[in-house]
Amino acid sequence: MPAETHSTHDPVTADEVFAMVRSNLAEILEIDDQQITLDSKFAEDLDADSLALIELVEALEEELGERTVGFSVDDEDLGDLATVRDAVDYVVLRLGGAAA
Amino acid sequence: MRIAVDAMGGDRAPGEIVAGALAAVEQLGVEVLLFGREDVVRAELPDGKAPDGVELVACSEVIEMHDEPGVSVRTRKDASVVRAAESVRDGRADALVGAGNTGATMASALLRFGRIRGAARPAIAVPIPVPFATPHLLVDGGATTDARPEWLVQFAFMARTFAEVRGVSEPTVGLLSNGEEAGKGDELRKQVFAQLEPQPWFVGNVEGRDLMTGRPDVIVTDGFTGNVALKTIEGALRAAAGLVFGILDSTPEARAAGEVVTPMLLQGVTDYLDPDTVGGAALLGVDGVCVISHGSSSARAMVNAIGLAVECVKGGVVDRLKQAVAQREASDAR
């Protein structure tokens, strides 16, 4: 179950989450953000290893934490995130919104 | 200068780690922050007190050798290695030295220091012993196992800069492959070769047998192959030493000869092949100085690892690596 969160701003949309994931991932992987789509697979398409994913999670927690008190990613769920869409849907679900 | 030491990291921690840190304060004139469980670290301090130049920073958690690095660093916020990395990030210390879980030390540095902008992935620069000569560098020793060609090219630029900081003039770089000819290697090696070929310091492919010859100054490879190569050297040296000492103990005549040559051999091994002599390996590509020492580090290894950290800080290695990465990006753009 998603952790209880408390929004201090407007709800975050799936498009906004995707934009966050894309820009952070592009910076972490040092690639053009246009290479990253919702269907990109972290390992196969983007060569993102487990540490890169943790960098992404920490960046999202920091960014979203400023807007939504208590937002965090459960480490046990990291293994289930194979694509960018998985990550966006997961974040949106934890924020209580609609999937991408 | 102040060095943050993970006092809980290593097979012989905290005893040897603390002893090495105290010796480094005496021998190198540095200050040391010791991160670890207060009771066990304090028990290793003289009269249970931190001497001048040493500060004990109490931490409630430890990341063990078998723990999964990334997740452990995220979940154990009060782990000694994590707190030590944070002290560097926050400016309380100038460098991190750890002999514990290599992945966790690397993850702590990566996640707390951040990466150098433009350095896609980190690499471990491991000094390889060369008999009767200065150690040369193998990069990457295991940080990035699945590497892209451009990352290895970046490793070459960073490692060359690191070699310069360590006093090597005009360092040469070779690419570890399965043959010296330009066309040798898998797809990764062929692409890296093509990208490095224009550089005047690139000497081409080298083979595994070149690892301990000191030719060239830097050998670049991916973290998977690099780690296998390191462990192969370690095993081969151990087997060769066992063979030599076995022969010297095989007959009365050999034992008589052994009494003469064994002390010389042991001294030679200590001087050139003992990993404690080089102390540690530098993590390149992160925005701070991090030296990773081997798991069975002795006090002597810690002194040398701290010495390497001091050398890196004094040599401005992080700023120089930033310049090297920027220079590489600029040469790509041309």
Interface residues (C-beta under 8 A of the other chain):
Chain A: I28 L29 E30 D47 D49 S50 L51 L53 I54 E55 V57 E58 D75 L78
Chain B: P69 G70 V71 V73 R74 T75 M106 A107 L110 L111 R115 G118 A119 A120 R121 T144 T145 D146 R148
